[in-house]
């Protein structure tokens, strides 16, 4: 039996369907941005790329958590 995906990654299938880009591409954009703070990155994804708040928040949270490892 597989465990269901939890946390920010649970949004990834919806993000890919809704915006037509793979999560890896969104993560590249986030990492290439000169912005570093969570809230700034979320706001940037919303205004510049048209993402909804939940999707932007999930991408930023997951990307920043990966980068802290």
N, CA, C and O atoms as a GROMACS GRO file, in nm:
protein
  276
    1UNK      N    1   0.083  -0.118   0.000
    1UNK     CA    2   0.000   0.000   0.000
    1UNK      C    3   0.088   0.125   0.000
    1UNK      O    4   0.187   0.131   0.073
    2UNK      N    5   0.054   0.224  -0.082
    2UNK     CA    6   0.131   0.348  -0.086
    2UNK      C    7   0.065   0.452   0.002
    2UNK      O    8  -0.057   0.457   0.015
    3UNK      N    9   0.148   0.535   0.060
    3UNK     CA   10   0.097   0.644   0.143
    3UNK      C   11   0.060   0.761   0.053
    3UNK      O   12   0.133   0.791  -0.041
    4UNK      N   13  -0.051   0.828   0.082
    4UNK     CA   14  -0.087   0.944   0.001
    4UNK      C   15   0.014   1.057   0.024
    4UNK      O   16   0.070   1.071   0.133
    5UNK      N   17   0.035   1.136  -0.080
    5UNK     CA   18   0.126   1.250  -0.071
    5UNK      C   19   0.061   1.354   0.018
    5UNK      O   20  -0.057   1.384   0.006
    6UNK      N   21   0.141   1.409   0.109
    6UNK     CA   22   0.091   1.511   0.201
    6UNK      C   23   0.174   1.637   0.188
    6UNK      O   24   0.278   1.637   0.123
    7UNK      N   25   0.125   1.744   0.250
    7UNK     CA   26   0.199   1.869   0.250
    7UNK      C   27   0.194   1.939   0.116
    7UNK      O   28   0.106   1.913   0.034
    8UNK      N   29   0.291   2.029   0.093
    8UNK     CA   30   0.291   2.107  -0.030
    8UNK      C   31   0.290   2.022  -0.158
    8UNK      O   32   0.230   2.061  -0.258
    9UNK      N   33   0.356   1.908  -0.154
    9UNK     CA   34   0.364   1.824  -0.275
    9UNK      C   35   0.227   1.772  -0.318
    9UNK      O   36   0.210   1.732  -0.433
   10UNK      N   37   0.130   1.771  -0.228
   10UNK     CA   38  -0.004   1.725  -0.265
   10UNK      C   39  -0.069   1.816  -0.369
   10UNK      O   40  -0.163   1.776  -0.438
   11UNK      N   41  -0.020   1.938  -0.380
   11UNK     CA   42  -0.072   2.034  -0.478
   11UNK      C   43  -0.012   2.015  -0.617
   11UNK      O   44  -0.066   2.067  -0.715
   12UNK      N   45   0.099   1.943  -0.628
   12UNK     CA   46   0.174   1.939  -0.753
   12UNK      C   47   0.095   1.890  -0.874
   12UNK      O   48   0.104   1.953  -0.980
   13UNK      N   49   0.017   1.782  -0.865
   13UNK     CA   50  -0.060   1.742  -0.985
   13UNK      C   51  -0.155   1.852  -1.033
   13UNK      O   52  -0.168   1.875  -1.153
   14UNK      N   53  -0.219   1.919  -0.940
   14UNK     CA   54  -0.311   2.027  -0.976
   14UNK      C   55  -0.236   2.145  -1.037
   14UNK      O   56  -0.284   2.206  -1.133
   15UNK      N   57  -0.120   2.177  -0.983
   15UNK     CA   58  -0.039   2.287  -1.037
   15UNK      C   59   0.000   2.257  -1.182
   15UNK      O   60  -0.012   2.344  -1.268
   16UNK      N   61   0.046   2.136  -1.207
   16UNK     CA   62   0.087   2.101  -1.343
   16UNK      C   63  -0.031   2.103  -1.440
   16UNK      O   64  -0.017   2.149  -1.553
   17UNK      N   65  -0.147   2.054  -1.396
   17UNK     CA   66  -0.266   2.055  -1.483
   17UNK      C   67  -0.314   2.198  -1.508
   17UNK      O   68  -0.347   2.234  -1.621
   18UNK      N   69  -0.317   2.279  -1.404
   18UNK     CA   70  -0.374   2.413  -1.414
   18UNK      C   71  -0.286   2.508  -1.496
   18UNK      O   72  -0.338   2.586  -1.576
   19UNK      N   73  -0.155   2.502  -1.477
   19UNK     CA   74  -0.067   2.601  -1.538
   19UNK      C   75   0.017   2.547  -1.653
   19UNK      O   76   0.088   2.623  -1.719
   20UNK      N   77   0.010   2.415  -1.678
   20UNK     CA   78   0.074   2.356  -1.793
   20UNK      C   79   0.227   2.352  -1.790
   20UNK      O   80   0.291   2.339  -1.894
   21UNK      N   81   0.284   2.364  -1.672
   21UNK     CA   82   0.429   2.356  -1.658
   21UNK      C   83   0.462   2.253  -1.551
   21UNK      O   84   0.388   2.240  -1.453
   22UNK      N   85   0.570   2.179  -1.569
   22UNK     CA   86   0.609   2.084  -1.464
   22UNK      C   87   0.659   2.158  -1.340
   22UNK      O   88   0.708   2.270  -1.348
   23UNK      N   89   0.645   2.094  -1.226
   23UNK     CA   90   0.688   2.153  -1.099
   23UNK      C   91   0.836   2.190  -1.104
   23UNK      O   92   0.875   2.293  -1.050
   24UNK      N   93   0.916   2.108  -1.167
   24UNK     CA   94   1.060   2.136  -1.176
   24UNK      C   95   1.086   2.271  -1.243
   24UNK      O   96   1.179   2.343  -1.206
   25UNK      N   97   1.005   2.305  -1.341
   25UNK     CA   98   1.022   2.434  -1.409
   25UNK      C   99   0.987   2.549  -1.315
   25UNK      O  100   1.056   2.651  -1.314
   26UNK      N  101   0.881   2.534  -1.237
   26UNK     CA  102   0.845   2.636  -1.139
   26UNK      C  103   0.957   2.652  -1.036
   26UNK      O  104   0.990   2.764  -0.996
   27UNK      N  105   1.013   2.540  -0.994
   27UNK     CA  106   1.121   2.546  -0.896
   27UNK      C  107   1.244   2.616  -0.952
   27UNK      O  108   1.311   2.690  -0.880
   28UNK      N  109   1.274   2.595  -1.079
   28UNK     CA  110   1.386   2.666  -1.144
   28UNK      C  111   1.361   2.816  -1.142
   28UNK      O  112   1.453   2.894  -1.115
   29UNK      N  113   1.238   2.857  -1.172
   29UNK     CA  114   1.204   3.000  -1.170
   29UNK      C  115   1.221   3.059  -1.031
   29UNK      O  116   1.275   3.168  -1.015
   30UNK      N  117   1.174   2.985  -0.931
   30UNK     CA  118   1.186   3.032  -0.793
   30UNK      C  119   1.333   3.046  -0.755
   30UNK      O  120   1.373   3.148  -0.697
   31UNK      N  121   1.412   2.947  -0.787
   31UNK     CA  122   1.554   2.950  -0.752
   31UNK      C  123   1.630   3.058  -0.829
   31UNK      O  124   1.729   3.111  -0.778
   32UNK      N  125   1.587   3.091  -0.949
   32UNK     CA  126   1.654   3.193  -1.030
   32UNK      C  127   1.612   3.334  -0.991
   32UNK      O  128   1.678   3.431  -1.030
   33UNK      N  129   1.506   3.347  -0.916
   33UNK     CA  130   1.457   3.479  -0.876
   33UNK      C  131   1.554   3.544  -0.778
   33UNK      O  132   1.615   3.475  -0.696
   34UNK      N  133   1.570   3.675  -0.786
   34UNK     CA  134   1.654   3.744  -0.688
   34UNK      C  135   1.587   3.752  -0.550
   34UNK      O  136   1.652   3.786  -0.451
   35UNK      N  137   1.459   3.721  -0.544
   35UNK     CA  138   1.386   3.725  -0.417
   35UNK      C  139   1.423   3.602  -0.334
   35UNK      O  140   1.452   3.496  -0.389
   36UNK      N  141   1.422   3.617  -0.203
   36UNK     CA  142   1.460   3.506  -0.116
   36UNK      C  143   1.358   3.476  -0.006
   36UNK      O  144   1.357   3.366   0.048
   37UNK      N  145   1.273   3.572   0.026
   37UNK     CA  146   1.178   3.553   0.136
   37UNK      C  147   1.051   3.485   0.084
   37UNK      O  148   1.005   3.511  -0.027
   38UNK      N  149   0.997   3.398   0.168
   38UNK     CA  150   0.880   3.319   0.131
   38UNK      C  151   0.766   3.408   0.078
   38UNK      O  152   0.716   3.386  -0.032
   39UNK      N  153   0.727   3.506   0.156
   39UNK     CA  154   0.615   3.592   0.118
   39UNK      C  155   0.639   3.668  -0.012
   39UNK      O  156   0.547   3.686  -0.092
   40UNK      N  157   0.761   3.713  -0.032
   40UNK     CA  158   0.795   3.785  -0.155
   40UNK      C  159   0.784   3.693  -0.276
   40UNK      O  160   0.732   3.732  -0.381
   41UNK      N  161   0.832   3.571  -0.260
   41UNK     CA  162   0.825   3.475  -0.371
   41UNK      C  163   0.681   3.437  -0.404
   41UNK      O  164   0.645   3.425  -0.521
   42UNK      N  165   0.599   3.419  -0.302
   42UNK     CA  166   0.458   3.387  -0.323
   42UNK      C  167   0.390   3.501  -0.398
   42UNK      O  168   0.320   3.479  -0.497
   43UNK      N  169   0.412   3.623  -0.352
   43UNK     CA  170   0.351   3.740  -0.417
   43UNK      C  171   0.398   3.752  -0.562
   43UNK      O  172   0.318   3.784  -0.650
   44UNK      N  173   0.525   3.726  -0.588
   44UNK     CA  174   0.581   3.732  -0.722
   44UNK      C  175   0.517   3.629  -0.815
   44UNK      O  176   0.480   3.661  -0.928
   45UNK      N  177   0.503   3.506  -0.767
   45UNK     CA  178   0.438   3.402  -0.848
   45UNK      C  179   0.293   3.440  -0.879
   45UNK      O  180   0.244   3.414  -0.989
   46UNK      N  181   0.226   3.500  -0.784
   46UNK     CA  182   0.087   3.539  -0.804
   46UNK      C  183   0.075   3.653  -0.905
   46UNK      O  184  -0.007   3.646  -0.996
   47UNK      N  185   0.156   3.756  -0.890
   47UNK     CA  186   0.142   3.874  -0.976
   47UNK      C  187   0.205   3.854  -1.113
   47UNK      O  188   0.147   3.894  -1.214
   48UNK      N  189   0.323   3.794  -1.118
   48UNK     CA  190   0.395   3.782  -1.244
   48UNK      C  191   0.356   3.659  -1.326
   48UNK      O  192   0.370   3.658  -1.448
   49UNK      N  193   0.307   3.554  -1.257
   49UNK     CA  194   0.280   3.429  -1.328
   49UNK      C  195   0.136   3.381  -1.313
   49UNK      O  196   0.100   3.276  -1.368
   50UNK      N  197   0.053   3.455  -1.240
   50UNK     CA  198  -0.088   3.425  -1.232
   50UNK      C  199  -0.127   3.303  -1.149
   50UNK      O  200  -0.236   3.250  -1.165
   51UNK      N  201  -0.039   3.259  -1.061
   51UNK     CA  202  -0.072   3.145  -0.976
   51UNK      C  203  -0.166   3.188  -0.864
   51UNK      O  204  -0.163   3.302  -0.819
   52UNK      N  205  -0.248   3.094  -0.820
   52UNK     CA  206  -0.331   3.117  -0.703
   52UNK      C  207  -0.244   3.111  -0.579
   52UNK      O  208  -0.133   3.059  -0.582
   53UNK      N  209  -0.296   3.164  -0.469
   53UNK     CA  210  -0.218   3.172  -0.346
   53UNK      C  211  -0.174   3.034  -0.296
   53UNK      O  212  -0.057   3.015  -0.262
   54UNK      N  213  -0.264   2.939  -0.292
   54UNK     CA  214  -0.231   2.806  -0.242
   54UNK      C  215  -0.125   2.737  -0.324
   54UNK      O  216  -0.035   2.673  -0.270
   55UNK      N  217  -0.135   2.748  -0.456
   55UNK     CA  218  -0.037   2.687  -0.544
   55UNK      C  219   0.099   2.754  -0.531
   55UNK      O  220   0.202   2.686  -0.523
   56UNK      N  221   0.100   2.886  -0.528
   56UNK     CA  222   0.226   2.959  -0.512
   56UNK      C  223   0.290   2.926  -0.377
   56UNK      O  224   0.411   2.903  -0.370
   57UNK      N  225   0.211   2.924  -0.274
   57UNK     CA  226   0.261   2.893  -0.140
   57UNK      C  227   0.320   2.753  -0.135
   57UNK      O  228   0.427   2.733  -0.076
   58UNK      N  229   0.254   2.656  -0.194
   58UNK     CA  230   0.302   2.518  -0.193
   58UNK      C  231   0.435   2.506  -0.267
   58UNK      O  232   0.527   2.440  -0.219
   59UNK      N  233   0.447   2.570  -0.383
   59UNK     CA  234   0.571   2.564  -0.459
   59UNK      C  235   0.687   2.628  -0.383
   59UNK      O  236   0.796   2.572  -0.377
   60UNK      N  237   0.662   2.744  -0.325
   60UNK     CA  238   0.768   2.813  -0.252
   60UNK      C  239   0.808   2.734  -0.128
   60UNK      O  240   0.927   2.717  -0.101
   61UNK      N  241   0.711   2.688  -0.052
   61UNK     CA  242   0.741   2.614   0.070
   61UNK      C  243   0.823   2.489   0.040
   61UNK      O  244   0.922   2.462   0.108
   62UNK      N  245   0.784   2.415  -0.061
   62UNK     CA  246   0.854   2.292  -0.096
   62UNK      C  247   0.996   2.322  -0.148
   62UNK      O  248   1.091   2.253  -0.112
   63UNK      N  249   1.007   2.422  -0.232
   63UNK     CA  250   1.138   2.457  -0.290
   63UNK      C  251   1.234   2.505  -0.182
   63UNK      O  252   1.349   2.462  -0.178
   64UNK      N  253   1.188   2.593  -0.095
   64UNK     CA  254   1.275   2.644   0.010
   64UNK      C  255   1.314   2.532   0.107
   64UNK      O  256   1.428   2.529   0.154
   65UNK      N  257   1.222   2.442   0.136
   65UNK     CA  258   1.254   2.330   0.225
   65UNK      C  259   1.358   2.238   0.161
   65UNK      O  260   1.448   2.191   0.229
   66UNK      N  261   1.346   2.214   0.032
   66UNK     CA  262   1.447   2.133  -0.039
   66UNK      C  263   1.584   2.197  -0.033
   66UNK      O  264   1.684   2.129  -0.014
   67UNK      N  265   1.587   2.328  -0.049
   67UNK     CA  266   1.714   2.399  -0.053
   67UNK      C  267   1.781   2.406   0.085
   67UNK      O  268   1.902   2.423   0.094
   68UNK      N  269   1.703   2.392   0.191
   68UNK     CA  270   1.760   2.392   0.326
   68UNK      C  271   1.824   2.259   0.362
   68UNK      O  272   1.902   2.252   0.456
   69UNK      N  273   1.791   2.154   0.289
   69UNK     CA  274   1.846   2.021   0.319
   69UNK      C  275   1.992   2.011   0.289
   69UNK      O  276   2.052   1.906   0.309
   0.00000   0.00000   0.00000
